[in-house]
Amino acid sequence: GHSPTDLQVHASQAAIAASGLSPEQINSVCIGNVLSPSAPDAPYLARHVALKCGLPVPTPALIVNRLCGSGFQSIVNGVQEILVGDSEVVLTGGTDNMSACPYAVRDIRFGTRLGMDPKLEDMMWTSLTDMYTKTPMGVTAENLAAKYDISREDSDNFSLRSQHTWAAAAQAGVFSDEIAPITLKSKKGPVEFALDEHPKPKTTIEGLAKLPTVFKKNGVVTAGSASGICDGAAAVIIASEEAVSKHNLTPLARIVGYGVSGCDPTIMGIGPVPAIGAMLEKTGVSMGEVDQVEINEAFAAQTLACQKALDIPTEKFNTCGGAIALGHPLAASGSRISAHVVHKLRQKDQKYGIGSACIGGGQGISILFQKM
């Protein structure tokens, strides 16, 4: 398999090649990663990415973990490094291999009592419950469905839209600018893997309606209306205006501003609302001026609650599907969404785009991009 480091190296090498930079011109590396137990080298991840991508030995590297917002956070960290003058060019990104997250046996380092039966704990599944409020992430989405009057039908319809809009965008080649194909070994020889495998474009509303709810009797969250558990990585290179001139780079977008905010942990999915609100206030841009809004689809109910609270028109909201179709490899999602928003603005010749995510524990993060 591919460790989270392998996935990030692949994405980073593609981003470096696309940028026209040489590895020596990158001053710093900041990579998001949430499930660090998923590989023996994951605690070294950012450093190994820097070295495996050929960056000079003195180049510093940092791993960040703002859970589902880690990919966005890596960009925020890069922006801050540039603003304080520590760096001119920063390689950012996010990666998680959720399939490889192990099971743990706790409290046996110093031996076990006779007759004790150690339990195996699924580290990935356990991490999806906020122990502070003892609330599984799916329950936070059910809480938002109740609060914002979102029905099972609303949730299923939104999930269907995610699958179908992804399929239309994939067929139209929308994602080709942002995907770096990877060659996989198979019994029949090497296979080029160039499109996500998680989406289910043949999904029907009848099929979704048959799925049982997972977290609440007569609730709204099913396997079909939650983000998929999968693996992935994405990389984004950011540079100062001076570095763009100095290295003769072609900027794709300008980072206008960002917002990070806390919210009630039992409705963690509403986090994008205060984060986007604070960001728009800070940048002086109104929601009406924004052409594209992408909010990570942790759950259909949660994404719809954010759309309702921010009054986002459907025609500018997650127009090419989201994590319900694509899956949500935790730290990778913010970086993937950022790249997607920027390429979409360019394809449509539009000015402003927002990327945002809710964060387990009760937070939200957002970034505002402007097409160059």
C-alpha positions in Angstrom: 0.0 0.0 0.0 0.8 3.7 -0.1 1.7 5.3 3.2 0.4 8.9 3.9 4.0 10.0 3.2 4.0 8.2 -0.2 0.7 9.8 -1.2 1.9 13.3 -0.2 5.2 12.9 -2.0 3.3 12.0 -5.2 1.0 15.1 -4.9 3.9 17.4 -3.9 6.1 16.3 -6.8 3.3 17.0 -9.2 2.7 20.4 -7.7 6.4 21.3 -7.9 6.5 20.2 -11.5 3.4 22.2 -12.4 4.7 25.3 -10.7 8.0 25.5 -12.6 10.0 25.8 -9.4 13.1 23.9 -8.6 13.2 22.2 -5.1 15.9 24.6 -4.0 13.5 27.6 -4.4 11.1 26.2 -1.8 11.9 27.7 1.7 9.6 25.6 3.9 7.2 22.7 4.1 3.9 22.4 6.0 1.8 19.3 5.7 -1.5 18.4 7.5 -2.0 14.9 8.8 -4.5 13.6 11.3 -4.2 9.8 11.7 -0.5 9.6 12.5 -0.6 6.0 13.7 -1.4 4.9 10.1 2.3 4.5 9.1 5.5 4.0 11.0 7.0 7.1 9.3 4.0 9.3 9.8 5.4 11.2 12.7 8.3 12.3 10.4 5.9 12.9 7.5 6.6 16.5 6.5 10.3 16.1 6.9 10.3 13.0 4.7 8.2 14.7 2.1 10.8 17.6 1.9 13.7 15.2 1.6 12.0 12.8 -0.8 11.0 15.7 -3.1 14.7 16.8 -3.2 14.5 20.0 -1.1 17.8 21.0 0.4 18.6 19.5 3.8 18.4 22.8 5.7 14.7 23.3 4.6 12.4 23.1 7.7 9.2 21.0 7.7 6.2 21.0 10.0 3.2 18.7 10.4 -0.1 20.4 11.4 -3.2 18.8 12.8 -6.4 20.9 12.9 -8.3 17.6 12.2 -10.6 18.0 9.1 -9.3 21.5 8.6 -5.6 20.5 8.4 -5.2 20.9 4.7 -6.6 24.4 4.9 -4.5 25.0 8.0 -1.2 24.1 6.2 -2.0 27.0 3.7 -2.8 29.3 6.6 0.6 28.4 8.2 2.3 29.0 4.9 0.6 32.4 4.6 1.7 33.4 8.1 5.3 32.3 7.4 5.4 34.5 4.3 3.7 37.4 6.1 6.3 37.4 8.9 9.1 37.1 6.5 10.3 33.6 7.4 9.7 32.2 3.9 9.0 33.3 0.3 7.8 30.0 -1.1 6.0 27.3 1.0 5.0 23.8 0.0 1.7 23.0 1.8 -0.6 20.0 1.7 -2.6 17.4 3.5 -2.6 13.6 3.5 -4.3 10.7 5.3 -4.4 7.0 4.6 -7.5 6.0 6.6 -7.5 2.4 5.3 -4.1 1.9 7.0 -5.1 3.2 10.4 -4.4 0.4 12.9 -6.1 -1.1 15.9 -4.6 -0.5 19.3 -4.4 -2.3 22.6 -4.3 0.1 25.4 -2.8 -0.2 29.0 -0.6 -3.2 28.4 2.8 -1.5 28.2 3.6 -2.6 31.8 2.0 -6.0 31.6 -1.5 -7.3 32.1 -3.3 -8.7 35.1 -4.1 -12.5 35.1 -7.4 -13.1 33.4 -7.6 -9.6 31.8 -8.9 -9.7 28.2 -7.2 -6.8 26.3 -9.6 -5.2 23.8 -8.6 -4.2 20.3 -9.6 -0.5 19.6 -10.2 0.7 16.1 -8.2 3.9 16.2 -9.8 5.4 13.1 -13.4 4.8 14.3 -12.7 5.8 17.9 -11.3 9.1 16.7 -14.6 10.0 15.1 -16.2 10.5 18.6 -15.5 13.7 20.5 -14.7 12.4 24.0 -15.1 15.8 25.6 -18.9 15.8 24.8 -19.1 12.1 24.2 -20.6 12.8 20.8 -19.9 10.8 17.6 -19.5 13.1 14.6 -22.7 11.6 13.0 -24.7 12.7 16.1 -23.5 16.3 15.6 -25.0 16.2 12.1 -28.3 14.8 13.5 -28.3 17.7 16.0 -27.9 20.2 13.1 -30.7 18.5 11.1 -33.0 19.0 14.0 -31.9 22.6 14.6 -32.1 23.6 10.9 -35.2 21.5 10.0 -33.4 19.3 7.5 -35.4 16.2 6.6 -34.2 12.8 5.5 -35.4 13.6 2.0 -33.4 16.9 2.0 -30.3 14.9 3.1 -30.8 12.2 0.5 -31.4 14.6 -2.3 -28.3 16.6 -1.5 -26.3 13.3 -1.4 -27.7 12.3 -4.8 -26.7 15.8 -6.2 -23.1 15.3 -4.9 -22.8 12.0 -6.8 -24.4 13.2 -10.0 -22.6 16.6 -10.2 -19.3 14.8 -9.5 -20.1 12.4 -12.4 -20.9 15.2 -14.8 -17.8 17.2 -13.8 -15.6 14.1 -14.1 -17.0 13.3 -17.6 -16.4 16.9 -18.6 -12.7 16.7 -17.5 -13.1 19.3 -14.8 -10.7 17.5 -12.5 -7.9 16.8 -15.0 -6.1 20.1 -14.0 -6.0 19.0 -10.3 -5.3 15.3 -10.4 -1.9 13.7 -10.6 -2.4 10.1 -11.9 -0.6 7.4 -10.0 0.5 4.0 -11.4 -0.6 1.0 -9.4 0.5 -2.6 -9.6 -2.1 -5.2 -10.4 -2.2 -8.9 -11.3 -2.7 -7.8 -14.9 0.3 -5.4 -14.9 0.5 -1.7 -14.1 -2.7 0.3 -14.1 -2.9 4.1 -14.3 -5.2 5.4 -11.6 -6.4 8.8 -12.8 -9.8 9.3 -11.3 -11.3 8.9 -7.8 -12.7 5.4 -7.1 -15.0 6.3 -4.2 -17.8 8.1 -6.1 -20.9 6.1 -6.9 -22.4 7.9 -10.0 -25.1 5.3 -10.5 -26.6 6.2 -7.1 -30.4 6.5 -7.2 -32.8 8.3 -4.8 -34.6 4.9 -4.2 -31.3 3.3 -3.2 -30.5 6.1 -0.8 -34.0 6.0 0.7 -33.5 2.2 1.6 -30.3 2.8 3.6 -30.8 2.6 7.4 -29.9 5.6 9.6 -26.7 5.0 11.6 -26.8 7.4 14.6 -30.4 8.1 15.4 -33.7 6.2 15.0 -35.7 8.1 12.3 -32.7 10.4 11.9 -31.1 11.6 8.6 -27.5 10.3 8.5 -26.9 7.1 6.5 -23.9 5.6 4.9 -25.1 7.3 1.7 -25.3 10.8 3.2 -22.0 10.9 5.0 -18.5 11.6 3.7 -16.7 8.4 2.6 -13.7 7.0 4.5 -10.8 6.9 2.0 -7.2 7.7 1.3 -5.6 10.7 -0.5 -3.2 13.6 -0.5 -3.1 17.0 -2.1 -0.4 19.7 -2.4 -0.6 23.5 -2.8 2.4 25.8 -3.3 2.1 29.4 -2.1 4.5 32.2 -2.7 4.9 35.9 -1.9 4.3 38.5 -4.6 8.1 39.2 -4.7 8.9 35.5 -5.2 6.4 35.3 -8.0 8.3 38.0 -9.9 11.8 36.8 -8.9 11.2 33.2 -10.0 9.0 34.2 -13.0 6.0 32.1 -11.7 2.5 32.1 -13.1 0.1 32.6 -10.1 -3.2 30.8 -10.3 -4.9 32.8 -7.5 -4.3 35.2 -4.7 -5.1 34.3 -1.1 -7.3 37.2 0.0 -7.8 36.1 3.6 -8.8 33.3 5.9 -11.0 32.7 9.0 -10.9 30.2 11.8 -13.5 30.0 14.6 -14.7 27.7 17.4 -18.3 26.7 17.8 -20.4 24.4 20.1 -18.8 20.9 19.8 -22.2 19.2 19.7 -22.9 21.0 16.4 -19.3 21.0 15.2 -20.6 21.0 11.6 -21.8 24.6 11.7 -18.1 25.7 12.1 -17.8 27.1 8.5 -20.5 29.7 9.3 -18.6 31.7 11.9 -15.3 31.1 10.1 -16.6 32.4 6.8 -18.4 35.3 8.5 -15.2 36.4 10.3 -13.2 36.1 7.1 -15.7 38.1 5.0 -15.8 40.8 7.6 -12.0 40.9 7.7 -11.5 41.0 3.9 -14.4 43.4 3.2 -15.8 41.0 0.6 -19.6 40.2 0.7 -21.1 36.7 0.1 -22.9 38.2 -2.9 -19.5 39.0 -4.6 -18.3 35.3 -4.2 -18.8 33.2 -7.3 -18.0 29.7 -5.9 -18.4 28.3 -2.4 -17.1 24.8 -1.4 -17.9 23.5 2.1 -16.5 20.1 2.9 -19.4 17.6 2.8 -18.7 15.8 6.1 -22.5 15.0 6.2 -25.3 16.1 3.9 -27.3 17.5 6.9 -24.3 19.5 8.1 -23.5 21.0 4.7 -27.1 21.9 4.2 -27.2 23.6 7.6 -24.2 25.7 6.6 -25.8 26.6 3.3 -29.1 27.6 5.0 -27.3 29.7 7.7 -25.1 31.5 5.1 -27.9 31.7 2.5 -25.7 30.3 -0.3 -27.4 29.9 -3.7 -27.3 26.3 -4.9 -25.9 27.2 -8.3 -22.6 28.4 -6.7 -22.4 25.7 -4.0 -20.3 22.5 -4.3 -21.1 22.4 -8.0 -18.9 19.4 -8.8 -19.8 17.2 -5.9 -18.0 16.9 -2.6 -16.9 14.5 0.1 -20.1 12.5 0.0 -19.1 11.4 -3.5 -15.3 11.8 -3.3 -14.7 10.8 0.3 -13.0 12.7 3.0 -9.4 11.7 3.7 -9.3 14.0 6.7 -6.2 16.3 6.3 -6.2 16.0 2.5 -9.7 17.5 2.0 -8.7 21.2 2.7 -5.9 21.0 0.2 -8.0 19.3 -2.4 -10.9 21.8 -2.0 -8.4 24.7 -2.3 -7.0 23.4 -5.6 -10.4 22.6 -6.9 -11.8 26.1 -6.1 -8.9 27.8 -7.8 -9.0 25.7 -10.9 -12.8 26.1 -11.1 -12.6 29.9 -10.9 -10.1 29.7 -13.8 -12.2 27.4 -15.9 -15.3 29.6 -15.4 -13.4 32.9 -15.5 -14.8 34.0 -12.2 -13.3 36.2 -9.5 -13.8 34.9 -5.9 -14.1 31.4 -4.4 -14.3 30.1 -0.8 -13.0 26.8 0.5 -14.2 25.8 4.0 -14.6 22.9 6.4 -16.1 22.0 9.7 -13.8 20.5 12.2 -14.5 17.8 14.9 -14.4 19.3 18.4 -16.3 22.3 17.2 -14.3 24.5 14.8 -14.5 25.9 11.3 -11.9 27.1 8.9 -12.2 29.0 5.6 -10.0 30.6 2.9 -11.0 33.2 0.3 -9.3 32.9 -3.1 -9.2 35.4 -6.0 -8.4 34.3 -9.5 -5.3 36.0 -11.0 
